Amino acid sequence: MMKSLPLIFTALLLLSLFWQPINDAFFNDRNARQAVQALIEEVKKKHNIAISVGPLPANIYDKTLSGKAPEPKHAHAALVELDRALGEYPEDLLVRVLDRVLIVGNLTISGLRVGGTYQFTNGKTSIIIATDYDFSTENKTFVRRAFHHELSSILITRFPFQKEQWQSLWPDDIRLPTAHNEILQYSQQYASPQEIETLYEKGFVSDYGLAGVENDINTYAELLMDAPARMAVLANRSPTIRKKLHILLLFYSELHPAIKKKIENGSLVGFLSTP
């Protein structure tokens, strides 16, 4: 019996050494989840929009979608940026067009990774944003721009938008994609710096704008709502970008008096009056 004491002592010592990190990890994870939940409630209350974080729920209509739960630290950072993005819109406009925002980790459509999408399900409108598509603590703009991107799709669906006029500004040498999978492929492709410069000249503010008229509009909306100074720089260097921006500014200014006032007091006001 006495010979077994050193073994028992050694076992207890090892347990004490290993138990503490496991215990700390557990409580750290629990604290992170509690912080995420507290922030969810804060953002929901502030903007009157339902917010959820986790895997994609089973009642999403589009069964080609798959979304996994995000890491708590990424979810928390995404909620902070989502709060900023929501704050760019009047609450009474938001609640008319949007019911909930879902924050997931990895998001795929038909097996292809994407940064976000929107859904109309059972009379409810949802925006889904992935935190691991182009997200890190150093690149927080992605969440905000993903929200503006997807919301613009909802807005141009709900309210009259001059799509035909926008499409007429597409260059003749760039074909409009039509198939759903073809459009999805653009989310996997990236233009070189030299190609981007050419796209600016042709009237695109992003390579993803090549994925059809809707996505082209979406990429403009990202900059309009999140980086108006950058939008002004691009509009000043390209007549086609300037014309497209004029269409978008007219549309957004008619959505709500508060948005119109914001545009009129901002750096893009000169593009509102003349294309």
N, C-alpha and C positions, 0 to 999 in steps of 0.2 A: 504493500500500500504506500509506504513512504517513498518508494522508488518512482511512483507515478506522479508525485507532486510537482517536480520540475516540468513534466509534460503538461500538466493542467495549468501551471502558471504561464508557460509559454503560449498555450492556446488562448488563455484569457488576455494576455498581452497583445497577441495578434488581433483578437476580436476588438480590443479597445482601439487599436491603431486603425483598423479598417472601418469600424463603425462610425467614427467621427466624420470622415469625408462623406460617407453615404448619407448620414443624417443631415449634414450641412447641405449637400446637393438637393436632398428632398425638400428642405425648408426653403432654399433659394428658389427652387422651381415653383413651390407653392406660393411664395411671395410674388414671383413674376406673374403667375396666373391671376393672383388677386389684384395686382396692379393693372393688368390688362382688363379685367372685369370692371374695375372701378372706372377706368378710362372709357370703356364702352358706355357705361351708364352716363358719364359726364357728357360725351359727345352726343348721345341719343337725346338727352334732355336739352342740350344747347341748341340743336338743329331740328329736333322733332322728326328725326329719321331713324328707323330701326337699323341697328348695327349688329352684326354677328361675326365672330371669329372662330374658325375651325375648319373641318373638312366640309366639302360641298354637301348640302343636305340632299336627301333622296328625292325630294319633291320638285327639284329643278326639272323643268319640262324637257330641255334638250339633253338627251341621253348620250350625246357625243362628248359631253363635258365631264371632266374628272378633276377634282380639286382636293388636295391633301391639307391637313392642318399646318399652319405656320409655326415656327419657333416663337415662344412667348416674347423674346426680346425684339424680334422682327415685327411681330404683331403690335407691340406697344409703340414702336417707332412709326409704323404705318398709320396707327390711329392718330398720332400727333399730326402727321402730314395730312391725313384725311380731314381732320378738324379744320386745318387751314384752308383746304380746298373747298369744303362745304361753306366756309365763311365768305367765299367770294360771291355767293348767290343770296338773294333775298329769300327768307324762309317760306313766304307764301308762294313763291314760284317753285321752290324745291318740292314742297309737299304736294303740289299739283301733279308733278311728273315723276316723282321717285318715291318708292316705298321703303327700300332697304338697300344697304351696302353690305356685301359679304367679303370678308378678307380671308383669303386662303394662302397656303404656301405655294406648292407647285400646282399650276393650272394647265390643263391640256384640252384641246378640241380635236377630236379625231386622232388622238395620239400625238399631236404637235403642241409644243409648249407655246403659250401665249401669256401676255402680261395682264390681260383683262378682257371682259366682255360684258354685254348687258343681256337681260332676259325679260320677256313678258310671260309670266306664268300665273295662270288662274286669276287674271285681272290685276296682278301685282307686278310692278316694275322693279327689277333688281340690277345693281351694278356689282360685278365681281372683280376683285383686284388680287393679283398674285404678288406675294412679297419676294419670291425668289427668282423672278424673271430677270430683273435688272435692278435688284435692291441690295443695298448694304447701308450701314450707318453713314457712309460717306456719300451716298447717292440717294438722298431722300426726295429729290425732285420727281423721281419716277412715279411714286404713289400719287402725288398731286396731279401730275400730267395724265396718268392713266384715268383718274377720275374725270378730269375735264374732257378727255378723249371720248370716254364712253357716254358721258352725259350729253355731249353734243349730238351723238347719234339719236338719243332719245328726244332731244329738243327738235331736231330737224324732221323727226317722224311725227311729233305731236303738233308742230306749227308749220305754216307755209314757208317753204324755202326755195330759192331760185336754183334748183339743181341743174336744170337745163342750161341756164346761163353760165353756171360754174363749169359744166362739162364742155361748153363751147370754147372755153379757154384752155382746154387740154391741147398740147401740141399734136400735130398730125402724125408724127413719127413714134408716138407712144400709144400702144393699144390698150384699151380698157379691158381688164380681166373680167370674166363673167362667171366662171365656175367657182364654187365655194372653196374647193381645195386649192385652186390656183391662187385665190386671194389669201388663203391661210399661209401659203408658201412664202409670201412676202414678209411674214413675221420671222422667218428663219434666215433672211438674206440681209446683208449689210453693204451699203455702198462705200467705196473708198473715198478719201477726202477729195480726190480729183473728180470722181463721179458726182459727189455732192455738189461741187461747184457748178457742174453742168446742169444738175437738176434745179439749182436756184435760178439759173438763166431761163429754164423752161417753165418756171412757175411753181415749183415744188419746194416746200420748206423742210421736207424730210423724205428719205427714201421710201418710207412706209406709205407715203401719199400715192405711190404707184399702184397700191392695192385697191384701186377703184375710187370713184367720186366720194363715197361716204368716208373712207379712211383719209382721203386728201383733206376733206373738210375738217375731220377730227384732228389732224395734225396742226392745222391752223388754229383751231380752238384751244389746243394745248398752250400755244404761245400767247394767244390773245389773253387768256385768263391767268397764265402763270409767268409769262416773260414778255410783257408788252414792249419793253425796250428792245429786245432781240427781234421781235416781230417788226418793229419800225425800221430797224437796220436792214432787214431782208426786203421789206417793201420798198425802201429807197433805192435798192440796187436792181430791182426787177419790175418792169411795168406790169407783167402778168401777175406777180405776187401782189402788187398794189391793187389791181382790179379785183382779185379774189378776196383780198382783205376788205375792200370796200363792201362787197356783197355780204361778207360775214358780219361786219360792224353794223350794217343796216339791220340785219336779222336780229342780232343780240340787243341792239338798242330798242327794238320794238317789243322785246320779251317782257321788259319791266322798266318802269321809270328809274328805279335805283341803278340798274345796269347802264341805262342810257346816260345818267348823270355821271357815273364812274368813267364811262368812255369819254364824255365831253370834258371831264377834268383831267384826263390822262394824256399820255404821250402819243396816242393814236388818233386824237381828235381830228387832225388834219386829213386823215384818210377816210373819215366818215362823210365829209362834205363833198369830196371829189375823188373819183377813182384814179 
